Amino acid sequence: MSKKYNAEELLVKYAEGTCTDEELAMLENWYLQTPPISDKVTPEAVAAAKEDIWAKLPVHHNTQAKVIKLNPGLRILYKIAVAASVILILGVGYWLLKSPDSIQVAKNENPLVVPGSQKATLTLANGKQIAINRSKKGLVANTEGASIVKTGDGKIAYQAEETAVSWNTLSIPAGGYFAVTLSDGTRVWLNSRSSLKYPTRFTGNERNVILTGEGYFEVAHDKAHPFTVTTDKQKVEVLGTHFNINAYTDEDATTTTLLEGSVKVTNANSISKLLKPQQAATVAGNDILINNCNAENAIDWVSNDFVFANKDLDAIMRKISRWYDVDVSCPKRLEDLQFSGSISRTKNIQQVLEIMESTGMVKFKLEGRRVTVMQ
């Protein structure tokens, strides 16, 4: 049975950050398919179009197969939310439209697989779990060592307090990403299927955190207190710098890429090597390999892009699997095919696969949340 939504209630929940994953996916699917254009929206145009557009928003309709036709003369969608029973220009979005295009809301046979979104679960020291993407902005929790605040851009930040220290874990599911500012001012971005364990307040001679998956770090400079990131295969020591660590367990190796500053990478056998900017350290087996690289490509995900430079298809499909939360089946004979290019991660998976198919090298079959690679 299809589920119906009250548009006003749904948009209020979006503005407050309390949407369920299903509601958020539906709103973001509609939002991402609406092409933004930079033309100025005048108050007069907004007033004239408001009522017509409101009646046509996809959130009024059920999630089964449905195509919403837009009036040929209608060119305005502006950013919306609801407060005190008044529709305000805010954050969900009336966008300028090209007409008379149709927006495909969903398909019965193959529901649209939308890109990931900002979501995370915070686990406090006492075991309490908080769905950050559903929390309202402002104070999220008071815990030993810090107050945790959700900022206006949806991230969380720690405000240190002179109390006992506890450890928190921030976990990102498949199809998600999130950012946190630690108590020392260090900023960390976490990719899909990743987690970061860290103290609410740093004490002692060292600032240590534990990473699984992938994270990009902009470390606050503090020469007296080195910052360390521990993964299952290595330890990275820094003073103040920008770097990315890819430590997914389904990858053959752990890779640390340095954008600025310097870091020391130490593997499980206590072998250490120093990295310079635009270098990557790969920890595989008993050694650490250092290679020159374009470091910006390693943080493509931070700016919501896929950037491939002679990248194996196998590695590309692992990225797609994490971001869109899909299962991928790829024949061994195709795994080493190489691709180069850039694709926005804000596109739905159908669009991404179509772009890759346009190379003539591969074809894809999408069934629900399963992708089969063919040739």
Secondary structure, 3 states (H helix, E strand, C coil): CCCCCCHHHHHHHHHHCCCCHHHHHHHHHHHHHCCCCCCCCCHHHHHHHHHHHHHHCHHHCCCCCEEEECCCCCCCCCCCEEECCEEECCCCCCCCCCCCCEEEEECCCCCCCCCCEECCEEECCCCCEEEHHHCCCEEEEEECCEEEEECCCCCEEEEECCCCCCEEEEEECCCEEEEEECCCCCEEEECCCEEEEEECCCCCCCEEEEEEEEEEEECCCCCCCCEEEECCCEEEEECCCEEEEEECCCCCCEEEEEEECCEEEEECCCCEEEECCCEEEEEECCEEEEEECCHHHHCHHHHCEEEEEEEEHHHHHHHHHHHHCCEEECCHHHCCCEEEEEEECCCCHHHHHHHHHCCCCCEEEEECCEEEEEC
